[in-house]
Amino acid sequence: MRHGAYAILLRGRDILATHQAEPEPEFQLPGGGIDAGESPLQALHREVHEETGWSIADPCRIGAFRRFVYMPEYDKWAEKLCTIYLARPVLRHGPPREAGHTAVWLPARDAVPLLGNPGDRHFLSLMLNRV
């Protein structure tokens, strides 16, 4: 089991996503694995900053989903428990620090079908239907 924290970052009608080039190019909600000794919120802030270059504020947990994925960096299959937060992008500090990631602003409604996994698409749709 690999626990992770991911963010829906809305600004007006746009969403801040990350485009990951490897192993397959895809748009994703920014976030990632929770390291040993980290809280989910610490991991969320760290991962969003690494993948987008942005700091965030006011994260609020909105749900979670499980997925089974191959993780080439570890050469193994993993069950991921993905906790999703709604947060506010606050300040761009620079480009993403994580190799292979590009921060991309997308119209939120257009982003739904572009996101690379069904869990990300579900929670973004859920948030957009509430707004």
KEVEXNU-535516 format. One record per residue: residue number from 1; residue in three letters; x, y, z of N, C-alpha, C in turn. Coordinates in Angstrom, 3 decimals. Layout:
+------+-------+----------+----------+----------+----------+----------+----------+----------+----------+----------+
| fifi | romar |       nu |       nv |       nw |      cau |      cav |      caw |       cu |       cv |       cw |
+------+-------+----------+----------+----------+----------+----------+----------+----------+----------+----------+
|  NUM |   ALA |        X |        Y |        Z |        X |        Y |        Z |        X |        Y |        Z |
...
+------+-------+----------+----------+----------+----------+----------+----------+----------+----------+----------+
END
This chain:
+------+-------+----------+----------+----------+----------+----------+----------+----------+----------+----------+
| fifi | romar |       nu |       nv |       nw |      cau |      cav |      caw |       cu |       cv |       cw |
+------+-------+----------+----------+----------+----------+----------+----------+----------+----------+----------+
|    1 |   MET |    0.860 |   -1.189 |    0.000 |    0.000 |    0.000 |    0.000 |    0.893 |    1.236 |    0.000 |
|    2 |   ARG |    0.604 |    2.155 |   -0.892 |    1.324 |    3.432 |   -0.966 |    0.295 |    4.531 |   -0.774 |
|    3 |   HIS |    0.422 |    5.318 |    0.300 |   -0.490 |    6.427 |    0.580 |    0.015 |    7.678 |   -0.131 |
|    4 |   GLY |   -0.919 |    8.450 |   -0.656 |   -0.559 |    9.679 |   -1.343 |   -1.572 |   10.774 |   -1.097 |
|    5 |   ALA |   -1.151 |   12.009 |   -1.322 |   -2.000 |   13.192 |   -1.158 |   -1.941 |   14.004 |   -2.452 |
|    6 |   TYR |   -3.110 |   14.394 |   -2.956 |   -3.225 |   15.069 |   -4.254 |   -4.161 |   16.259 |   -4.123 |
|    7 |   ALA |   -3.959 |   17.275 |   -4.978 |   -4.727 |   18.511 |   -4.840 |   -5.473 |   18.891 |   -6.107 |
|    8 |   ILE |   -6.703 |   19.333 |   -5.907 |   -7.454 |   20.060 |   -6.925 |   -7.202 |   21.529 |   -6.618 |
|    9 |   LEU |   -6.546 |   22.203 |   -7.552 |   -6.139 |   23.602 |   -7.341 |   -6.898 |   24.482 |   -8.321 |
|   10 |   LEU |   -7.998 |   25.047 |   -7.846 |   -8.842 |   25.891 |   -8.682 |   -8.499 |   27.363 |   -8.503 |
|   11 |   ARG |   -8.483 |   28.078 |   -9.633 |   -8.357 |   29.544 |   -9.626 |   -9.334 |   30.048 |  -10.675 |
|   12 |   GLY |  -10.437 |   30.602 |  -10.172 |  -11.490 |   31.003 |  -11.093 |  -12.050 |   29.776 |  -11.777 |
|   13 |   ARG |  -12.012 |   29.767 |  -13.100 |  -12.520 |   28.623 |  -13.873 |  -11.410 |   27.706 |  -14.364 |
|   14 |   ASP |  -10.201 |   27.908 |  -13.855 |   -9.054 |   27.121 |  -14.290 |   -8.547 |   26.222 |  -13.177 |
|   15 |   ILE |   -7.835 |   25.177 |  -13.589 |   -7.214 |   24.249 |  -12.657 |   -5.720 |   24.182 |  -12.961 |
|   16 |   LEU |   -4.925 |   24.087 |  -11.902 |   -3.490 |   23.886 |  -12.056 |   -3.235 |   22.385 |  -12.015 |
|   17 |   ALA |   -2.790 |   21.847 |  -13.130 |   -2.485 |   20.419 |  -13.230 |   -0.995 |   20.266 |  -13.477 |
|   18 |   THR |   -0.544 |   19.041 |  -13.417 |    0.831 |   18.762 |  -13.795 |    0.796 |   17.807 |  -14.981 |
|   19 |   HIS |    1.680 |   18.046 |  -15.930 |    1.837 |   17.121 |  -17.052 |    3.109 |   16.338 |  -16.789 |
|   20 |   GLN |    2.952 |   15.020 |  -16.671 |    4.087 |   14.144 |  -16.411 |    4.460 |   13.460 |  -17.719 |
|   21 |   ALA |    5.710 |   13.583 |  -18.122 |    6.152 |   13.058 |  -19.407 |    6.388 |   11.550 |  -19.400 |
|   22 |   GLU |    6.839 |   11.003 |  -18.290 |    7.212 |    9.582 |  -18.206 |    6.402 |    8.876 |  -17.127 |
|   23 |   PRO |    6.112 |    7.614 |  -17.141 |    6.450 |    6.685 |  -18.219 |    5.544 |    6.850 |  -19.433 |
|   24 |   GLU |    4.342 |    7.352 |  -19.236 |    3.437 |    7.706 |  -20.332 |    3.020 |    9.154 |  -20.130 |
|   25 |   PRO |    3.031 |    9.968 |  -21.174 |    2.610 |   11.365 |  -21.004 |    1.159 |   11.439 |  -20.545 |
|   26 |   GLU |    0.914 |   12.211 |  -19.465 |   -0.465 |   12.385 |  -19.011 |   -0.580 |   13.589 |  -18.084 |
|   27 |   PHE |   -1.790 |   14.145 |  -18.052 |   -2.123 |   15.190 |  -17.102 |   -2.582 |   14.531 |  -15.810 |
|   28 |   GLN |   -2.200 |   15.127 |  -14.676 |   -2.543 |   14.589 |  -13.370 |   -2.859 |   15.721 |  -12.417 |
|   29 |   LEU |   -3.577 |   15.374 |  -11.343 |   -3.653 |   16.292 |  -10.215 |   -2.280 |   16.268 |   -9.558 |
|   30 |   PRO |   -1.743 |   17.423 |   -9.168 |   -0.440 |   17.417 |   -8.518 |   -0.508 |   16.747 |   -7.154 |
|   31 |   GLY |    0.534 |   16.031 |   -6.829 |    0.610 |   15.340 |   -5.552 |    1.439 |   14.092 |   -5.689 |
|   32 |   GLY |    1.478 |   13.307 |   -4.616 |    2.260 |   12.090 |   -4.671 |    2.345 |   11.414 |   -3.327 |
|   33 |   GLY |    3.289 |   10.515 |   -3.231 |    3.429 |    9.665 |   -2.074 |    3.805 |   10.396 |   -0.794 |
|   34 |   ILE |    3.292 |    9.859 |    0.308 |    3.601 |   10.384 |    1.637 |    4.833 |    9.642 |    2.132 |
|   35 |   ASP |    5.893 |   10.377 |    2.398 |    7.146 |    9.780 |    2.867 |    7.076 |    9.453 |    4.351 |
|   36 |   ALA |    7.932 |    8.552 |    4.789 |    8.009 |    8.175 |    6.206 |    8.238 |    9.419 |    7.053 |
|   37 |   GLY |    7.461 |    9.548 |    8.120 |    7.588 |   10.686 |    9.022 |    6.822 |   11.923 |    8.598 |
|   38 |   GLU |    6.193 |   11.902 |    7.434 |    5.420 |   13.045 |    6.940 |    3.945 |   12.844 |    7.244 |
|   39 |   SER |    3.259 |   13.942 |    7.517 |    1.801 |   13.894 |    7.590 |    1.264 |   14.033 |    6.163 |
|   40 |   PRO |    0.010 |   13.657 |    5.928 |   -0.556 |   13.851 |    4.589 |   -0.488 |   15.309 |    4.119 |
|   41 |   LEU |   -0.728 |   16.261 |    5.020 |   -0.679 |   17.672 |    4.610 |    0.733 |   18.132 |    4.299 |
|   42 |   GLN |    1.712 |   17.644 |    5.049 |    3.104 |   17.979 |    4.729 |    3.466 |   17.452 |    3.347 |
|   43 |   ALA |    3.064 |   16.213 |    3.076 |    3.334 |   15.617 |    1.765 |    2.631 |   16.392 |    0.660 |
|   44 |   LEU |    1.400 |   16.808 |    0.899 |    0.649 |   17.559 |   -0.096 |    1.380 |   18.846 |   -0.473 |
|   45 |   HIS |    1.777 |   19.615 |    0.531 |    2.494 |   20.867 |    0.264 |    3.797 |   20.595 |   -0.492 |
|   46 |   ARG |    4.565 |   19.599 |   -0.053 |    5.846 |   19.280 |   -0.686 |    5.644 |   18.844 |   -2.132 |
|   47 |   GLU |    4.732 |   17.890 |   -2.341 |    4.520 |   17.346 |   -3.681 |    3.992 |   18.397 |   -4.660 |
|   48 |   VAL |    3.037 |   19.215 |   -4.223 |    2.508 |   20.260 |   -5.112 |    3.638 |   21.220 |   -5.502 |
|   49 |   HIS |    4.462 |   21.579 |   -4.531 |    5.576 |   22.491 |   -4.836 |    6.571 |   21.846 |   -5.800 |
|   50 |   GLU |    6.902 |   20.571 |   -5.567 |    7.853 |   19.891 |   -6.447 |    7.328 |   19.749 |   -7.871 |
|   51 |   GLU |    6.036 |   19.465 |   -8.016 |    5.469 |   19.178 |   -9.333 |    4.953 |   20.395 |  -10.086 |
|   52 |   THR |    4.694 |   21.503 |   -9.363 |    4.150 |   22.692 |  -10.038 |    4.969 |   23.958 |   -9.810 |
|   53 |   GLY |    5.737 |   24.011 |   -8.726 |    6.447 |   25.236 |   -8.373 |    5.593 |   26.204 |   -7.563 |
|   54 |   TRP |    4.376 |   25.820 |   -7.224 |    3.435 |   26.681 |   -6.504 |    3.331 |   26.282 |   -5.039 |
|   55 |   SER |    3.065 |   27.274 |   -4.193 |    2.651 |   26.997 |   -2.811 |    1.128 |   27.074 |   -2.768 |
|   56 |   ILE |    0.558 |   26.408 |   -1.757 |   -0.901 |   26.332 |   -1.648 |   -1.345 |   26.724 |   -0.244 |
|   57 |   ALA |   -2.627 |   26.991 |   -0.113 |   -3.217 |   27.330 |    1.191 |   -4.589 |   26.680 |    1.304 |
|   58 |   ASP |   -5.055 |   26.593 |    2.539 |   -6.412 |   26.149 |    2.866 |   -6.795 |   24.771 |    2.320 |
|   59 |   PRO |   -5.914 |   23.766 |    2.433 |   -6.322 |   22.449 |    1.932 |   -7.452 |   21.849 |    2.768 |
|   60 |   CYS |   -8.411 |   21.259 |    2.074 |   -9.571 |   20.634 |    2.710 |   -9.764 |   19.262 |    2.062 |
|   61 |   ARG |   -9.758 |   18.215 |    2.887 |   -9.908 |   16.849 |    2.371 |  -11.323 |   16.673 |    1.830 |
|   62 |   ILE |  -11.406 |   16.132 |    0.595 |  -12.732 |   15.919 |    0.005 |  -13.031 |   14.446 |   -0.262 |
|   63 |   GLY |  -12.031 |   13.584 |   -0.173 |  -12.292 |   12.168 |   -0.382 |  -11.043 |   11.393 |   -0.704 |
|   64 |   ALA |  -11.240 |   10.121 |   -1.049 |  -10.107 |    9.250 |   -1.372 |  -10.570 |    8.156 |   -2.331 |
|   65 |   PHE |   -9.608 |    7.608 |   -3.052 |   -9.878 |    6.468 |   -3.919 |   -8.636 |    5.583 |   -3.966 |
|   66 |   ARG |   -8.857 |    4.328 |   -4.370 |   -7.757 |    3.392 |   -4.512 |   -7.519 |    3.117 |   -5.990 |
|   67 |   ARG |   -6.257 |    2.883 |   -6.305 |   -5.928 |    2.456 |   -7.656 |   -4.725 |    1.539 |   -7.610 |
|   68 |   PHE |   -4.616 |    0.697 |   -8.599 |   -3.510 |   -0.239 |   -8.696 |   -2.674 |    0.160 |   -9.908 |
|   69 |   VAL |   -1.392 |    0.434 |   -9.670 |   -0.540 |    0.956 |  -10.736 |    0.846 |    0.322 |  -10.678 |
|   70 |   TYR |    1.470 |    0.300 |  -11.843 |    2.868 |   -0.107 |  -11.902 |    3.712 |    1.130 |  -11.633 |
|   71 |   MET |    4.664 |    1.013 |  -10.728 |    5.544 |    2.138 |  -10.369 |    6.950 |    1.816 |  -10.876 |
|   72 |   PRO |    7.297 |    2.320 |  -12.080 |    8.581 |    1.950 |  -12.680 |    9.788 |    2.371 |  -11.839 |
|   73 |   GLU |    9.636 |    3.461 |  -11.078 |   10.770 |    3.916 |  -10.263 |   11.114 |    2.929 |   -9.151 |
|   74 |   TYR |   10.139 |    2.078 |   -8.781 |   10.354 |    1.045 |   -7.769 |   10.330 |   -0.362 |   -8.375 |
|   75 |   ASP |   10.027 |   -0.467 |   -9.683 |    9.902 |   -1.729 |  -10.397 |    8.946 |   -2.688 |   -9.692 |
|   76 |   LYS |    7.757 |   -2.157 |   -9.329 |    6.757 |   -3.025 |   -8.701 |    5.356 |   -2.456 |   -8.903 |
|   77 |   TRP |    4.373 |   -3.331 |   -8.733 |    2.971 |   -2.934 |   -8.732 |    2.611 |   -2.506 |   -7.324 |
|   78 |   ALA |    1.750 |   -1.498 |   -7.221 |    1.368 |   -1.006 |   -5.898 |   -0.112 |   -0.687 |   -5.855 |
|   79 |   GLU |   -0.673 |   -0.839 |   -4.665 |   -2.005 |   -0.342 |   -4.390 |   -1.811 |    1.042 |   -3.805 |
|   80 |   LYS |   -2.391 |    2.048 |   -4.460 |   -2.251 |    3.419 |   -3.989 |   -3.564 |    3.870 |   -3.365 |
|   81 |   LEU |   -3.472 |    4.451 |   -2.192 |   -4.614 |    5.092 |   -1.561 |   -4.405 |    6.590 |   -1.750 |
|   82 |   CYS |   -5.197 |    7.175 |   -2.618 |   -5.038 |    8.569 |   -3.035 |   -6.051 |    9.440 |   -2.303 |
|   83 |   THR |   -5.579 |   10.293 |   -1.413 |   -6.452 |   11.224 |   -0.704 |   -6.446 |   12.543 |   -1.457 |
|   84 |   ILE |   -7.634 |   13.059 |   -1.733 |   -7.790 |   14.261 |   -2.554 |   -8.192 |   15.437 |   -1.670 |
|   85 |   TYR |   -7.523 |   16.559 |   -1.908 |   -7.792 |   17.806 |   -1.187 |   -8.162 |   18.889 |   -2.196 |
|   86 |   LEU |   -9.017 |   19.788 |   -1.780 |   -9.266 |   21.013 |   -2.513 |   -8.418 |   22.073 |   -1.841 |
|   87 |   ALA |   -7.635 |   22.810 |   -2.607 |   -6.754 |   23.823 |   -2.032 |   -6.684 |   25.020 |   -2.981 |
|   88 |   ARG |   -6.104 |   26.076 |   -2.458 |   -5.996 |   27.324 |   -3.217 |   -4.537 |   27.560 |   -3.594 |
|   89 |   PRO |   -4.232 |   27.693 |   -4.898 |   -2.866 |   28.045 |   -5.288 |   -2.585 |   29.486 |   -4.861 |
|   90 |   VAL |   -1.434 |   29.712 |   -4.238 |   -1.158 |   31.019 |   -3.659 |   -0.062 |   31.775 |   -4.403 |
|   91 |   LEU |    1.078 |   31.125 |   -4.606 |    2.229 |   31.838 |   -5.154 |    3.091 |   30.892 |   -5.968 |
|   92 |   ARG |    3.455 |   31.338 |   -7.164 |    4.394 |   30.558 |   -7.986 |    5.804 |   30.948 |   -7.563 |
|   93 |   HIS |    6.584 |   29.950 |   -7.157 |    7.958 |   30.188 |   -6.717 |    8.961 |   29.961 |   -7.839 |
|   94 |   GLY |    8.537 |   29.298 |   -8.890 |    9.422 |   28.981 |  -10.004 |    8.907 |   27.758 |  -10.725 |
|   95 |   PRO |    9.720 |   27.224 |  -11.622 |    9.284 |   26.032 |  -12.353 |    9.272 |   24.805 |  -11.444 |
|   96 |   PRO |    8.603 |   23.741 |  -11.872 |    8.618 |   22.513 |  -11.085 |   10.053 |   22.011 |  -10.880 |
|   97 |   ARG |   10.304 |   21.475 |   -9.689 |   11.633 |   20.929 |   -9.391 |   11.732 |   19.462 |   -9.762 |
|   98 |   GLU |   10.600 |   18.805 |   -9.940 |   10.618 |   17.382 |  -10.252 |   10.778 |   17.190 |  -11.757 |
|   99 |   ALA |   11.793 |   16.428 |  -12.117 |   12.084 |   16.184 |  -13.533 |   10.881 |   15.562 |  -14.229 |
|  100 |   GLY |   10.668 |   15.998 |  -15.461 |    9.595 |   15.417 |  -16.260 |    8.220 |   15.979 |  -15.993 |
|  101 |   HIS |    8.111 |   16.980 |  -15.105 |    6.819 |   17.586 |  -14.788 |    6.763 |   19.016 |  -15.315 |
|  102 |   THR |    5.592 |   19.373 |  -15.824 |    5.330 |   20.733 |  -16.284 |    4.017 |   21.186 |  -15.667 |
|  103 |   ALA |    4.017 |   22.364 |  -15.050 |    2.785 |   22.926 |  -14.491 |    1.978 |   23.536 |  -15.631 |
|  104 |   VAL |    0.671 |   23.215 |  -15.661 |   -0.189 |   23.647 |  -16.759 |   -1.508 |   24.144 |  -16.192 |
|  105 |   TRP |   -1.901 |   25.369 |  -16.582 |   -3.234 |   25.874 |  -16.258 |   -4.168 |   25.446 |  -17.379 |
|  106 |   LEU |   -5.266 |   24.810 |  -17.010 |   -6.261 |   24.340 |  -17.976 |   -7.643 |   24.825 |  -17.567 |
|  107 |   PRO |   -8.516 |   25.095 |  -18.537 |   -9.906 |   25.337 |  -18.163 |  -10.413 |   24.087 |  -17.429 |
|  108 |   ALA |  -10.978 |   24.269 |  -16.260 |  -11.324 |   23.139 |  -15.391 |  -12.249 |   22.140 |  -16.085 |
|  109 |   ARG |  -13.266 |   22.616 |  -16.759 |  -14.201 |   21.690 |  -17.417 |  -13.510 |   20.907 |  -18.534 |
|  110 |   ASP |  -12.595 |   21.544 |  -19.242 |  -11.852 |   20.856 |  -20.301 |  -10.858 |   19.851 |  -19.720 |
|  111 |   ALA |  -10.425 |   20.078 |  -18.483 |   -9.413 |   19.215 |  -17.868 |   -9.959 |   17.853 |  -17.477 |
|  112 |   VAL |  -11.253 |   17.770 |  -17.185 |  -11.814 |   16.505 |  -16.684 |  -11.439 |   15.331 |  -17.585 |
|  113 |   PRO |  -11.749 |   15.359 |  -18.884 |  -11.421 |   14.185 |  -19.697 |   -9.922 |   14.011 |  -19.964 |
|  114 |   LEU |   -9.137 |   15.047 |  -19.710 |   -7.698 |   14.970 |  -19.966 |   -6.922 |   14.291 |  -18.842 |
|  115 |   LEU |   -7.487 |   14.292 |  -17.631 |   -6.776 |   13.704 |  -16.500 |   -6.587 |   12.212 |  -16.708 |
|  116 |   GLY |   -5.430 |   11.715 |  -16.296 |   -5.001 |   10.372 |  -16.642 |   -5.616 |    9.213 |  -15.883 |
|  117 |   ASN |   -6.386 |    9.470 |  -14.827 |   -6.989 |    8.332 |  -14.135 |   -8.419 |    8.664 |  -13.708 |
|  118 |   PRO |   -9.239 |    7.636 |  -13.571 |  -10.659 |    7.846 |  -13.265 |  -10.908 |    8.518 |  -11.919 |
|  119 |   GLY |  -10.060 |    8.278 |  -10.925 |  -10.247 |    8.910 |   -9.616 |  -10.070 |   10.410 |   -9.696 |
|  120 |   ASP |   -9.015 |   10.858 |  -10.372 |   -8.805 |   12.300 |  -10.551 |   -9.991 |   12.919 |  -11.277 |
|  121 |   ARG |  -10.448 |   12.262 |  -12.354 |  -11.586 |   12.785 |  -13.126 |  -12.843 |   12.868 |  -12.270 |
|  122 |   HIS |  -13.090 |   11.841 |  -11.453 |  -14.277 |   11.818 |  -10.605 |  -14.281 |   12.993 |   -9.625 |
|  123 |   PHE |  -13.182 |   13.195 |   -8.919 |  -13.178 |   14.244 |   -7.900 |  -13.177 |   15.639 |   -8.507 |
|  124 |   LEU |  -12.537 |   15.840 |   -9.654 |  -12.627 |   17.148 |  -10.298 |  -14.057 |   17.396 |  -10.758 |
|  125 |   SER |  -14.715 |   16.403 |  -11.344 |  -16.120 |   16.556 |  -11.753 |  -17.005 |   16.887 |  -10.560 |
|  126 |   LEU |  -16.777 |   16.185 |   -9.458 |  -17.547 |   16.418 |   -8.235 |  -17.407 |   17.871 |   -7.777 |
|  127 |   MET |  -16.189 |   18.389 |   -7.764 |  -15.959 |   19.765 |   -7.329 |  -16.588 |   20.768 |   -8.282 |
|  128 |   LEU |  -16.516 |   20.517 |   -9.579 |  -17.076 |   21.439 |  -10.551 |  -18.596 |   21.464 |  -10.487 |
|  129 |   ASN |  -19.207 |   20.358 |  -10.127 |  -20.658 |   20.318 |   -9.994 |  -21.136 |   21.043 |   -8.740 |
|  130 |   ARG |  -20.246 |   21.269 |   -7.798 |  -20.600 |   22.010 |   -6.565 |  -20.464 |   23.517 |   -6.731 |
|  131 |   VAL |  -19.683 |   23.929 |   -7.711 |  -19.399 |   25.359 |   -7.890 |  -20.490 |   26.009 |   -8.703 |
+------+-------+----------+----------+----------+----------+----------+----------+----------+----------+----------+
END
